[in-house]
Amino acid sequence: MRMQKRPDWLPDGKAWIVASEWEALASECQRITGEEFESIVREARQSRANLKNPAGFVLAKIKKLAKERGNT
């Protein structure tokens, strides 16, 4: 689940998440699994051409999942 560097599939000029950002959020939301995180990243990858902010998309999905589970 660890993503240390900017993915090579991400178009130039689009921000990505510093690993410490999503890891801190994921640790607050302990019920989010590695499989769920990978699924969110896959969705971002598939939509990369249409997303203005893939990093924000991933963080928003993690926060939404956590909120649905009452972890925030």
MARKE-903814 format. One line per field, with one value per atom (N, C-alpha, C): residue in three letters; x, y, z; chain. Coordinates in steps of 0.1 Angstrom, whole numbers. Example, Ala and Ser with C-alpha at 12.3 -4.5 7.8 and 13.67 -1.06 7.14 Angstrom:
<nodes>
resn ALA,ALA,ALA,SER,SER,SER
px 132,123,132,128,137,129
py -57,-45,-33,-22,-11,0
pz 78,78,78,71,71,79
chain A,A,A,A,A,A
</nodes>
This chain:
<nodes>
resn MET,MET,MET,ARG,ARG,ARG,MET,MET,MET,GLN,GLN,GLN,LYS,LYS,LYS,ARG,ARG,ARG,PRO,PRO,PRO,ASP,ASP,ASP,TRP,TRP,TRP,LEU,LEU,LEU,PRO,PRO,PRO,ASP,ASP,ASP,GLY,GLY,GLY,LYS,LYS,LYS,ALA,ALA,ALA,TRP,TRP,TRP,ILE,ILE,ILE,VAL,VAL,VAL,ALA,ALA,ALA,SER,SER,SER,GLU,GLU,GLU,TRP,TRP,TRP,GLU,GLU,GLU,ALA,ALA,ALA,LEU,LEU,LEU,ALA,ALA,ALA,SER,SER,SER,GLU,GLU,GLU,CYS,CYS,CYS,GLN,GLN,GLN,ARG,ARG,ARG,ILE,ILE,ILE,THR,THR,THR,GLY,GLY,GLY,GLU,GLU,GLU,GLU,GLU,GLU,PHE,PHE,PHE,GLU,GLU,GLU,SER,SER,SER,ILE,ILE,ILE,VAL,VAL,VAL,ARG,ARG,ARG,GLU,GLU,GLU,ALA,ALA,ALA,ARG,ARG,ARG,GLN,GLN,GLN,SER,SER,SER,ARG,ARG,ARG,ALA,ALA,ALA,ASN,ASN,ASN,LEU,LEU,LEU,LYS,LYS,LYS,ASN,ASN,ASN,PRO,PRO,PRO,ALA,ALA,ALA,GLY,GLY,GLY,PHE,PHE,PHE,VAL,VAL,VAL,LEU,LEU,LEU,ALA,ALA,ALA,LYS,LYS,LYS,ILE,ILE,ILE,LYS,LYS,LYS,LYS,LYS,LYS,LEU,LEU,LEU,ALA,ALA,ALA,LYS,LYS,LYS,GLU,GLU,GLU,ARG,ARG,ARG,GLY,GLY,GLY,ASN,ASN,ASN,THR,THR,THR
px 8,0,9,21,30,33,31,34,43,56,66,68,67,70,58,59,49,48,35,33,37,43,47,35,23,11,5,9,3,8,-1,3,11,20,28,19,23,16,5,2,-8,-1,-7,-1,-4,5,3,4,2,2,15,20,32,28,36,32,28,34,31,17,12,-2,-12,-12,-22,-20,-7,-5,-10,-9,-14,-29,-35,-50,-54,-47,-51,-49,-40,-38,-49,-55,-66,-78,-79,-90,-86,-83,-77,-85,-97,-105,-104,-96,-94,-83,-86,-76,-67,-56,-47,-54,-63,-71,-80,-86,-94,-86,-75,-66,-61,-57,-53,-64,-76,-88,-90,-89,-90,-79,-67,-56,-58,-64,-67,-77,-87,-98,-92,-82,-76,-67,-61,-53,-62,-73,-82,-88,-89,-96,-85,-73,-62,-63,-68,-69,-80,-90,-101,-101,-92,-92,-82,-87,-79,-68,-73,-64,-65,-57,-58,-55,-45,-42,-54,-61,-73,-84,-85,-95,-92,-80,-76,-79,-75,-77,-92,-100,-114,-121,-117,-122,-119,-107,-103,-112,-113,-121,-135,-141,-155,-157,-148,-149,-148,-139,-137,-150,-155,-168,-179,-181,-191,-190,-178,-175,-175,-176,-176,-162,-152,-138,-133,-140,-134,-141
py -12,0,13,11,23,29,41,48,60,58,67,79,76,85,88,98,102,91,86,75,79,70,74,76,71,72,86,94,107,117,124,134,145,151,162,174,180,192,189,176,173,168,173,170,156,151,138,139,129,129,125,133,129,117,107,94,97,106,109,114,121,127,116,107,97,86,84,74,79,92,98,97,100,99,84,75,61,56,61,56,61,73,78,70,64,57,42,36,23,12,14,3,3,12,13,3,-7,-17,-13,-21,-19,-21,-31,-33,-22,-16,-4,8,10,21,18,6,3,5,2,4,19,27,42,47,42,46,42,30,25,34,38,47,60,65,78,76,65,62,62,55,54,67,76,89,100,97,107,118,115,126,136,131,140,146,142,147,159,170,182,180,172,170,156,147,133,130,138,137,140,151,155,145,139,128,116,112,100,104,115,119,121,126,128,114,104,91,84,86,80,86,99,106,102,101,96,82,73,60,60,67,68,74,84,90,80,73,63,53,50,40,47,60,66,67,69,69,83,93,107,115
pz 0,0,0,1,3,-11,-13,-26,-23,-24,-20,-31,-43,-53,-62,-70,-80,-90,-92,-102,-116,-124,-137,-147,-143,-151,-149,-140,-137,-147,-154,-163,-157,-164,-159,-155,-145,-140,-130,-127,-118,-105,-94,-81,-77,-68,-62,-47,-40,-25,-20,-11,-3,5,5,12,27,33,47,49,39,40,40,31,31,41,45,56,69,72,84,84,73,72,73,67,67,82,89,103,112,109,116,113,101,96,95,106,106,99,96,89,74,68,54,51,42,39,27,26,15,2,1,-11,-15,-5,-7,-12,-6,-11,-25,-28,-42,-52,-48,-56,-59,-49,-51,-60,-59,-67,-82,-83,-97,-103,-96,-101,-105,-97,-100,-113,-114,-126,-139,-138,-149,-153,-144,-146,-147,-148,-147,-157,-169,-179,-176,-169,-166,-152,-143,-130,-130,-124,-122,-111,-101,-89,-84,-90,-86,-72,-66,-52,-43,-46,-39,-40,-52,-55,-45,-44,-36,-21,-17,-3,0,-9,-7,-6,-14,-14,0,4,17,28,28,39,38,26,25,30,27,32,47,53,67,74,68,73,73,62,61,72,77,87,101,102,115,121,113,118,118,115,115,126
chain A,A,A,A,A,A,A,A,A,A,A,A,A,A,A,A,A,A,A,A,A,A,A,A,A,A,A,A,A,A,A,A,A,A,A,A,A,A,A,A,A,A,A,A,A,A,A,A,A,A,A,A,A,A,A,A,A,A,A,A,A,A,A,A,A,A,A,A,A,A,A,A,A,A,A,A,A,A,A,A,A,A,A,A,A,A,A,A,A,A,A,A,A,A,A,A,A,A,A,A,A,A,A,A,A,A,A,A,A,A,A,A,A,A,A,A,A,A,A,A,A,A,A,A,A,A,A,A,A,A,A,A,A,A,A,A,A,A,A,A,A,A,A,A,A,A,A,A,A,A,A,A,A,A,A,A,A,A,A,A,A,A,A,A,A,A,A,A,A,A,A,A,A,A,A,A,A,A,A,A,A,A,A,A,A,A,A,A,A,A,A,A,A,A,A,A,A,A,A,A,A,A,A,A,A,A,A,A,A,A,A,A,A,A,A,A
</nodes>
